[in-house]
Every structure is written in C-alpha cells, then in structure tokens.
Amino acid sequence: MHWLYLLLAVVFLLAASKAAGWLVFLLLVASLVLFIAWMLGWVSTRISSGARNDAQIIAPEELRRLREQAQARKTAAQSNPTDAPP
C-alpha cells in the first residue's frame, strides 16, 4: 500500500512540472506529503518484518517456573558437589 504513495508522489511531481501558478505549489506540497507517507509506511514495514511474534513471548508464570527450576538445580548442585560435572 505504501508504494502507492510513492507512485502518487511522482505523478504529482510530474504534474507540478507542467502546471503554472499556485497549482505548482499545491502539487509540490502534496508530493512532499505523499513522499513522507511512503517513507513512514516503508519504515513501518521494515520494523514490523524484524519484530518478534507475540506468541513467542514467555508468560510471567512460565518465566517464574523456569527461574524456580534453575534455582533448584543451583541449590542441588551446591549441596551435592560430588555429582557436579568437572
């Protein structure tokens, strides 16, 4: 969708080159606005393509359970050093 903004910006820029008077100013401003809209859409697409999926985020309960398991392994290793790997 954001590529449409770029296409319209170029069309308005070409139309401004053939127009006269205040219409040139209005077409140039419209072209600038559409170019900025294209740039924001492009950046938004680039950012969202690199974003992580929300389903991959660990729930707080799962994170707490993993921390408790790690703490239990740590205390078990400290209380029984003979079973610890070298």
C-alpha positions, 0 to 999 in steps of 0.5 A, spaced: 500 500 500 505 504 501 508 504 494 502 507 492 504 513 495 510 513 492 507 512 485 502 518 487 508 522 489 511 522 482 505 523 478 504 529 482 511 531 481 510 530 474 504 534 474 507 540 478 512 540 472 507 542 467 502 546 471 503 554 472 501 558 478 499 556 485 497 549 482 505 548 482 505 549 489 499 545 491 502 539 487 509 540 490 506 540 497 502 534 496 508 530 493 512 532 499 506 529 503 505 523 499 513 522 499 513 522 507 507 517 507 511 512 503 517 513 507 513 512 514 509 506 511 516 503 508 519 504 515 513 501 518 514 495 514 521 494 515 520 494 523 514 490 523 518 484 518 524 484 524 519 484 530 518 478 534 511 474 534 507 475 540 506 468 541 513 467 542 513 471 548 514 467 555 508 468 560 510 471 567 508 464 570 512 460 565 518 465 566 517 464 574 517 456 573 523 456 569 527 461 574 524 456 580 527 450 576 534 453 575 534 455 582 533 448 584 538 445 580 543 451 583 541 449 590 542 441 588 548 442 585 551 446 591 549 441 596 551 435 592 558 437 589 560 430 588 555 429 582 557 436 579 560 435 572 568 437 572 
